[in-house]
Amino acid sequence: MITQIGLVAGEIWEYLEYNSLQGTLENVVNAIEKDRNLILMSVGWLAREGHITLEGDSSNYRIKLIEEKK
């Protein structure tokens, strides 16, 4: 399961990079086409690791990829 969460986290990261570094949770769920619970676990992983931020209300969060400082 941990491997699946990591792979989906990578898909989310790629989606965000392709879409101006942000998107709504629903956009991500529709684009990734994986189980919603798996996507939520992956979003949590990315947030915990400090790679994304979540904004908005609980009905539809906006997910933003944190750009690495060079």
DOMISE-172579 format. One record per residue (C-alpha): y, x, z; residue in three letters. Coordinates in Angstrom, 3 decimals. Layout:
! DOMISE-172579
<koldo <Y, X, Z>, ALA>
...
***
This chain:
! DOMISE-172579
<koldo <0.000, 0.000, 0.000>, MET>
<koldo <2.417, 2.836, 0.819>, ILE>
<koldo <1.895, 4.229, -2.679>, THR>
<koldo <2.716, 0.843, -4.239>, GLN>
<koldo <5.888, 0.557, -2.130>, ILE>
<koldo <6.961, 4.015, -3.291>, GLY>
<koldo <6.283, 3.229, -6.953>, LEU>
<koldo <8.242, -0.021, -6.793>, VAL>
<koldo <11.065, 1.794, -4.979>, ALA>
<koldo <11.199, 4.111, -7.991>, GLY>
<koldo <11.382, 1.130, -10.346>, GLU>
<koldo <14.228, -0.332, -8.287>, ILE>
<koldo <16.055, 3.006, -8.393>, TRP>
<koldo <15.680, 3.157, -12.196>, GLU>
<koldo <16.890, -0.447, -12.523>, TYR>
<koldo <19.982, 0.314, -10.445>, LEU>
<koldo <20.752, 3.501, -12.394>, GLU>
<koldo <20.531, 1.555, -15.662>, TYR>
<koldo <22.691, -1.315, -14.350>, ASN>
<koldo <25.852, 0.409, -13.128>, SER>
<koldo <24.243, 1.432, -9.825>, LEU>
<koldo <24.101, -2.129, -8.484>, GLN>
<koldo <22.483, -5.536, -8.780>, GLY>
<koldo <21.633, -8.622, -6.785>, THR>
<koldo <18.303, -9.002, -5.071>, LEU>
<koldo <17.392, -11.823, -7.461>, GLU>
<koldo <18.248, -9.655, -10.492>, ASN>
<koldo <16.003, -6.910, -9.159>, VAL>
<koldo <13.144, -9.330, -8.413>, VAL>
<koldo <13.370, -10.832, -11.905>, ASN>
<koldo <13.620, -7.456, -13.643>, ALA>
<koldo <10.858, -5.660, -11.760>, ILE>
<koldo <8.330, -8.518, -12.037>, GLU>
<koldo <6.330, -7.476, -8.980>, LYS>
<koldo <5.466, -9.468, -5.871>, ASP>
<koldo <8.691, -10.361, -4.050>, ARG>
<koldo <7.324, -9.121, -0.712>, ASN>
<koldo <6.495, -5.743, -2.251>, LEU>
<koldo <10.014, -5.527, -3.668>, ILE>
<koldo <11.504, -6.386, -0.270>, LEU>
<koldo <9.425, -3.659, 1.391>, MET>
<koldo <10.608, -1.188, -1.243>, SER>
<koldo <14.241, -2.213, -0.781>, VAL>
<koldo <13.793, -1.686, 2.960>, GLY>
<koldo <12.346, 1.755, 2.364>, TRP>
<koldo <15.249, 2.747, 0.102>, LEU>
<koldo <17.763, 1.407, 2.628>, ALA>
<koldo <16.113, 3.212, 5.542>, ARG>
<koldo <16.101, 6.478, 3.610>, GLU>
<koldo <19.822, 6.061, 2.888>, GLY>
<koldo <19.479, 5.683, -0.890>, HIS>
<koldo <20.951, 2.174, -1.147>, ILE>
<koldo <23.328, -0.125, 0.681>, THR>
<koldo <22.973, -3.879, 1.069>, LEU>
<koldo <25.994, -6.169, 1.059>, GLU>
<koldo <26.506, -9.909, 1.184>, GLY>
<koldo <24.733, -12.789, 2.834>, ASP>
<koldo <21.022, -13.188, 3.372>, SER>
<koldo <20.591, -15.626, 0.479>, SER>
<koldo <21.250, -12.974, -2.183>, ASN>
<koldo <22.108, -9.438, -1.168>, TYR>
<koldo <23.916, -7.077, -3.511>, ARG>
<koldo <22.062, -3.780, -3.709>, ILE>
<koldo <24.009, -0.614, -4.507>, LYS>
<koldo <22.572, 2.802, -5.204>, LEU>
<koldo <24.333, 5.525, -3.240>, ILE>
<koldo <25.396, 8.279, -5.614>, GLU>
<koldo <24.448, 11.770, -4.573>, GLU>
<koldo <27.360, 14.101, -3.945>, LYS>
<koldo <27.323, 17.170, -6.140>, LYS>
***
